[in-house]
Amino acid sequence: MTIDVAAPIQRRPLHNELSDRLRHMIVEGELAPGEKLAEKELCEQFGVSRTPLREAMKVLATEGLVQLTPNRGCTVSKLTLADLDEAFPIMGALEALSGELACQHITDDEILHIEKLHSRMVQKYEGGALRDYFKLNEQIHQLILDAARNPTLAQMQLSLSGRVRRARYMANMSPARWAKAVAEHEKILEALQGRDGKRLAVLLKEHLANKLQTVKDALTE
């Protein structure tokens, strides 16, 4: 999904829209680790008052994306290895559960949609378009989560997904790892097509564990 982060906020509730936009800016690297979020400038940029902006910052603080310090304001959190070691195993367990539940509830049309996105994702891989590949990859994982039909699970994943997505954008995959990730997605699709929840759960968990190792390797280089 493309977000125009500079457009004025128009719809309600404002703090939800603001948290979405700020999350996007942090994940994409438009707001750098350690950068202070200037309330006045952001209010002018988005055309909002300070109250919804501060509510949005509280949401992002619970996700570990920003730090709120009394009398010092809000800054973008720095991503550490400890953060990754804390978040990824939990996210892996949630992804595994979403895969199991998705295989119980997913429709043929939803599988067809994922198949089409997968084909487009492979095309982006073959063309070397990493950022476009990531966006399609995200859509596929989101559709699997949607197919789980579990709002509580979705909310729990949302609370961690910002850190996971941010870590992924910070790490450049080697050609070998990228090829392996695509092969993993082929297996994920096969398990989904066969509605094999147990296998899909294992594959999704392993896929995220491999992603964690890729990110850790990049951060320690």
KOLNU-772327 format. One record per residue: residue in three letters; x, y, z of N, C-alpha, C in turn. Coordinates in steps of 0.2 Angstrom, whole numbers, padded with zeros to 4 digits, always signed. Layout:
% residues N
alaXYZXYZXYZ...
***
This chain:
% residues 221
met+0004-0006+0000+0000+0000+0000+0004+0006+0000thr+0003+0011-0005+0007+0017-0005+0003+0022-0001ile+0007+0026+0004+0004+0031+0008+0007+0037+0007asp+0003+0042+0006+0006+0049+0005+0006+0052+0012val+0013+0052+0014+0014+0054+0021+0013+0062+0022ala+0013+0066+0016+0013+0073+0017+0005+0076+0016ala+0001+0071+0014-0006+0074+0013-0009+0075+0020pro-0014+0081+0020-0017+0082+0026-0022+0077+0028ile-0022+0076+0035-0027+0071+0038-0034+0073+0037gln-0038+0068+0035-0045+0070+0034-0050+0066+0037arg-0049+0059+0038-0053+0055+0041-0052+0054+0048arg-0057+0051+0051-0057+0049+0059-0056+0042+0060pro-0054+0040+0066-0050+0043+0071-0043+0046+0069leu-0042+0052+0070-0036+0055+0068-0029+0051+0071his-0030+0049+0077-0023+0046+0080-0022+0039+0076asn-0027+0036+0074-0026+0029+0070-0022+0031+0064glu-0025+0036+0060-0022+0038+0054-0015+0040+0055leu-0014+0044+0060-0007+0047+0061-0002+0041+0063ser-0004+0037+0067+0000+0031+0069+0002+0027+0063asp-0003+0026+0058-0001+0022+0052+0004+0026+0048arg+0003+0033+0047+0008+0036+0043+0015+0037+0046leu+0015+0038+0053+0021+0038+0056+0025+0032+0056arg+0021+0026+0057+0024+0020+0057+0027+0018+0050his+0024+0020+0045+0026+0020+0038+0033+0023+0037met+0033+0030+0039+0039+0034+0039+0045+0031+0043ile+0044+0028+0048+0049+0025+0052+0051+0018+0049val+0047+0014+0047+0049+0008+0043+0052+0009+0037glu+0050+0014+0033+0054+0015+0027+0060+0019+0028gly+0062+0021+0034+0068+0025+0035+0067+0032+0034glu+0061+0035+0033+0061+0042+0032+0062+0046+0038leu+0061+0043+0044+0062+0045+0050+0068+0041+0053ala+0074+0043+0054+0079+0039+0056+0080+0038+0063pro+0083+0032+0065+0084+0030+0072+0087+0036+0076gly+0084+0037+0082+0087+0043+0086+0084+0050+0084glu+0081+0050+0079+0078+0057+0077+0072+0059+0081lys+0073+0065+0083+0067+0068+0087+0061+0070+0083leu+0055+0068+0085+0049+0070+0082+0047+0077+0084ala+0047+0082+0080+0045+0088+0081+0038+0089+0081glu+0035+0090+0087+0027+0090+0087+0025+0096+0082lys+0027+0102+0083+0025+0107+0079+0025+0106+0071glu+0031+0104+0069+0032+0102+0062+0027+0097+0059leu+0026+0091+0063+0022+0086+0061+0014+0088+0061cys+0013+0092+0066+0006+0095+0066+0004+0099+0060glu+0009+0103+0058+0008+0107+0052+0008+0103+0046gln+0012+0098+0046+0013+0093+0040+0006+0090+0039phe+0003+0087+0044-0003+0083+0044-0009+0087+0045gly-0009+0093+0047-0015+0097+0048-0019+0095+0054val-0015+0094+0059-0019+0091+0065-0017+0095+0071ser-0020+0094+0077-0018+0097+0083-0013+0092+0087arg-0011+0094+0093-0006+0090+0096-0009+0084+0100thr-0015+0085+0101-0018+0079+0105-0018+0072+0101pro-0021+0072+0095-0021+0066+0091-0014+0064+0090leu-0009+0068+0089-0002+0067+0087+0001+0063+0093arg+0000+0066+0099+0002+0063+0105-0001+0056+0106glu-0007+0055+0105-0010+0048+0105-0007+0043+0100ala-0005+0046+0094-0002+0041+0090+0005+0039+0092met+0008+0044+0095+0015+0043+0098+0015+0037+0103lys+0010+0038+0107+0009+0033+0112+0008+0026+0109val+0004+0025+0104+0003+0019+0100+0010+0016+0098leu+0014+0021+0095+0020+0018+0092+0025+0017+0098ala+0024+0020+0103+0029+0018+0109+0027+0011+0111thr+0021+0009+0111+0019+0002+0114+0022-0003+0109glu+0023-0001+0102+0026-0005+0097+0033-0005+0097gly+0036-0001+0101+0044-0001+0102+0047+0003+0096leu+0043+0007+0092+0045+0011+0087+0048+0018+0089val+0045+0020+0094+0047+0027+0097+0048+0026+0104gln+0052+0031+0107+0053+0032+0114+0050+0038+0117leu+0046+0038+0122+0043+0044+0125+0047+0045+0131thr+0050+0051+0132+0054+0053+0138+0051+0059+0141pro+0049+0059+0147+0047+0065+0151+0051+0071+0150asn+0048+0077+0148+0051+0083+0147+0056+0083+0141arg+0057+0078+0137+0062+0078+0132+0058+0076+0125gly+0052+0074+0125+0048+0073+0119+0049+0066+0117cys+0048+0065+0110+0048+0058+0107+0053+0058+0102thr+0057+0052+0102+0062+0050+0097+0061+0044+0094val+0063+0043+0088+0063+0036+0085+0068+0031+0088ser+0065+0026+0090+0069+0021+0093+0075+0018+0089lys+0080+0016+0092+0086+0013+0088+0084+0005+0089leu+0086+0002+0083+0084-0005+0083+0090-0009+0085thr+0090-0013+0090+0095-0017+0093+0094-0024+0092leu+0100-0028+0093+0099-0035+0092+0095-0038+0098ala+0095-0035+0104+0090-0037+0109+0083-0036+0107asp+0081-0031+0104+0075-0030+0101+0073-0035+0097leu+0077-0037+0092+0076-0042+0087+0075-0049+0091asp+0079-0051+0095+0079-0057+0099+0072-0058+0103glu+0070-0052+0105+0064-0052+0109+0058-0053+0105ala+0057-0049+0099+0051-0048+0095+0051-0054+0090phe+0056-0056+0087+0055-0061+0082+0052-0068+0084pro+0055-0071+0089+0052-0077+0091+0044-0077+0093ile+0042-0071+0096+0035-0071+0097+0031-0070+0091met+0034-0066+0086+0031-0065+0079+0031-0072+0076gly+0036-0076+0076+0036-0082+0073+0030-0087+0076ala+0029-0087+0082+0024-0091+0085+0017-0088+0082leu+0016-0082+0082+0010-0079+0080+0009-0080+0072glu+0014-0080+0068+0014-0082+0061+0012-0089+0060ala+0015-0093+0064+0013-0100+0064+0006-0102+0065leu+0003-0098+0070-0004-0099+0072-0008-0096+0067ser-0006-0091+0064-0010-0088+0058-0011-0093+0052gly-0005-0096+0051-0005-0101+0046-0010-0107+0047glu-0010-0109+0053-0014-0115+0055-0022-0113+0054leu-0023-0107+0057-0030-0105+0056-0032-0103+0049ala-0028-0100+0045-0029-0098+0038-0031-0104+0034cys-0028-0110+0036-0029-0116+0032-0036-0119+0033gln-0039-0117+0039-0045-0119+0041-0051-0115+0038his-0049-0108+0037-0054-0104+0035-0054-0101+0028ile-0048-0101+0025-0047-0098+0018-0051-0101+0013thr-0053-0096+0008-0058-0098+0003-0054-0099-0004asp-0057-0102-0008-0053-0103-0015-0051-0097-0018asp-0056-0092-0018-0054-0085-0021-0048-0082-0017glu-0048-0083-0011-0042-0080-0007-0036-0083-0009ile-0036-0090-0010-0030-0093-0012-0028-0091-0019leu-0033-0090-0023-0031-0088-0030-0028-0081-0030his-0031-0076-0026-0028-0070-0025-0020-0070-0023ile-0019-0074-0018-0012-0075-0016-0008-0078-0021glu-0010-0083-0025-0007-0086-0031-0004-0080-0036lys-0009-0076-0037-0007-0070-0042-0002-0066-0039leu-0003-0064-0032+0002-0060-0029+0009-0063-0029his+0009-0070-0028+0015-0073-0028+0019-0073-0035ser+0015-0074-0040+0018-0074-0047+0021-0067-0048arg+0017-0062-0046+0020-0055-0047+0026-0054-0043met+0026-0057-0036+0032-0056-0032+0038-0060-0035val+0037-0065-0038+0043-0069-0041+0045-0065-0047gln+0041-0062-0051+0043-0057-0057+0047-0052-0054lys+0046-0049-0048+0050-0043-0045+0056-0046-0043tyr+0056-0052-0041+0063-0055-0039+0067-0056-0045glu+0064-0059-0050+0068-0060-0056+0071-0053-0059gly+0067-0048-0058+0069-0042-0061+0074-0038-0056gly+0075-0041-0050+0079-0037-0045+0076-0031-0042ala+0069-0031-0042+0066-0025-0039+0064-0027-0031leu+0069-0026-0027+0069-0028-0020+0063-0025-0016arg+0062-0018-0017+0057-0014-0013+0050-0017-0016asp+0049-0017-0022+0043-0020-0025+0041-0027-0022tyr+0047-0031-0022+0046-0038-0020+0044-0038-0012phe+0047-0033-0008+0045-0033-0001+0037-0031+0000lys+0035-0027-0004+0028-0024-0004+0023-0030-0005leu+0025-0034-0010+0020-0039-0012+0021-0045-0007asn+0027-0046-0004+0028-0051+0001+0024-0049+0007glu+0024-0043+0009+0020-0040+0014+0012-0042+0013gln+0010-0040+0007+0003-0042+0006+0001-0049+0006ile+0006-0053+0004+0004-0060+0005+0004-0063+0012his+0008-0060+0016+0008-0062+0023+0002-0059+0027gln+0000-0053+0025-0006-0050+0027-0012-0054+0025leu-0013-0056+0019-0019-0060+0017-0019-0067+0021ile-0013-0070+0022-0014-0076+0026-0016-0074+0033leu-0014-0069+0036-0017-0067+0043-0024-0065+0042asp-0026-0062+0037-0033-0060+0036-0038-0066+0036ala-0035-0071+0032-0039-0078+0032-0039-0082+0038ala-0035-0080+0043-0036-0083+0050-0042-0082+0053arg-0045-0076+0051-0052-0074+0054-0051-0073+0062asn-0046-0070+0064-0045-0069+0071-0042-0062+0073pro-0047-0057+0074-0045-0051+0076-0040-0050+0081thr-0041-0054+0087-0036-0054+0092-0029-0055+0090leu-0028-0060+0086-0022-0062+0083-0019-0057+0079ala-0023-0054+0075-0021-0049+0070-0018-0043+0074gln-0022-0041+0080-0020-0035+0084-0013-0037+0087met-0012-0043+0089-0006-0045+0093+0000-0044+0088gln-0001-0046+0082+0004-0046+0076+0006-0039+0075leu+0000-0035+0074+0002-0028+0073+0006-0024+0078ser+0006-0026+0084+0010-0023+0089+0017-0025+0089leu+0019-0030+0085+0026-0032+0084+0028-0031+0076ser+0024-0030+0072+0025-0030+0065+0030-0024+0063gly+0029-0019+0066+0033-0013+0064+0040-0014+0065arg+0042-0017+0071+0049-0019+0072+0052-0024+0067val+0047-0029+0065+0050-0034+0061+0050-0031+0054arg+0046-0027+0051+0046-0024+0045+0052-0019+0044arg+0053-0015+0050+0058-0010+0050+0065-0014+0049ala+0066-0019+0053+0072-0023+0053+0073-0026+0046arg+0068-0028+0042+0069-0031+0036+0071-0026+0031tyr+0068-0020+0031+0070-0014+0027+0078-0012+0028met+0080-0013+0034+0087-0011+0035+0092-0016+0033ala+0090-0022+0031+0095-0027+0029+0094-0029+0022asn+0100-0028+0019+0100-0030+0011+0101-0037+0011met+0097-0041+0008+0098-0048+0007+0103-0050+0001ser+0107-0055+0003+0112-0057-0002+0108-0061-0008pro+0111-0061-0014+0107-0065-0019+0105-0072-0017ala+0110-0075-0013+0108-0082-0011+0103-0082-0006arg+0102-0078-0001+0097-0077+0004+0090-0076+0000trp+0091-0071-0004+0085-0069-0008+0082-0075-0012ala+0086-0079-0015+0084-0085-0019+0081-0090-0014lys+0084-0091-0008+0081-0095-0003+0074-0093+0000ala+0073-0086+0001+0067-0084+0003+0062-0085-0002val+0063-0084-0009+0058-0086-0014+0056-0093-0014ala+0061-0097-0013+0060-0105-0012+0055-0106-0006glu+0057-0103-0001+0053-0104+0005+0045-0102+0004his+0044-0096+0000+0038-0094-0002+0034-0099-0006glu+0038-0102-0011+0035-0107-0015+0032-0113-0011lys+0036-0115-0005+0033-0120-0001+0027-0118+0003ile+0027-0111+0005+0022-0108+0009+0016-0109+0005leu+0016-0107-0001+0010-0107-0006+0008-0114-0007glu+0012-0119-0008+0010-0126-0009+0006-0128-0002ala+0009-0126+0004+0005-0129+0010-0002-0125+0010leu-0002-0119+0008-0008-0115+0008-0013-0118+0003gln-0011-0120-0002-0015-0123-0008-0018-0130-0005gly-0014-0133-0002-0016-0140+0001-0020-0139+0008arg-0020-0133+0010-0023-0132+0017-0020-0136+0022asp-0014-0137+0022-0010-0141+0027-0008-0136+0032gly-0012-0135+0037-0010-0130+0042-0004-0132+0046lys-0003-0138+0048+0003-0140+0052+0009-0138+0048arg+0009-0140+0042+0015-0139+0038+0016-0131+0037leu+0011-0128+0036+0011-0120+0035+0014-0117+0041ala+0012-0119+0047+0014-0116+0053+0022-0117+0054val+0024-0123+0052+0031-0124+0053+0035-0120+0048leu+0033-0119+0041+0036-0116+0036+0036-0108+0038leu+0031-0105+0040+0030-0098+0042+0035-0097+0048lys+0036-0101+0052+0040-0100+0058+0047-0100+0056glu+0049-0105+0052+0056-0106+0049+0058-0100+0045his+0053-0097+0041+0054-0092+0036+0056-0086+0040leu+0052-0084+0046+0054-0078+0050+0060-0079+0053ala+0062-0085+0056+0068-0086+0059+0074-0085+0054asn+0073-0087+0048+0079-0086+0043+0079-0078+0042lys+0074-0075+0042+0074-0068+0041+0077-0064+0047leu+0076-0067+0053+0080-0064+0058+0087-0065+0058gln+0089-0071+0055+0097-0072+0055+0100-0067+0049thr+0096-0066+0044+0098-0061+0039+0099-0054+0042val+0094-0052+0045+0095-0045+0048+0100-0045+0053lys+0101-0050+0058+0107-0050+0062+0113-0050+0059asp+0114-0053+0054+0120-0053+0050+0122-0047+0047ala+0117-0043+0045+0118-0036+0042+0119-0031+0047leu+0116-0032+0053+0118-0027+0059+0125-0028+0062thr+0127-0034+0061+0134-0036+0064+0140-0035+0060glu+0138-0033+0053+0144-0033+0048+0148-0027+0050
***
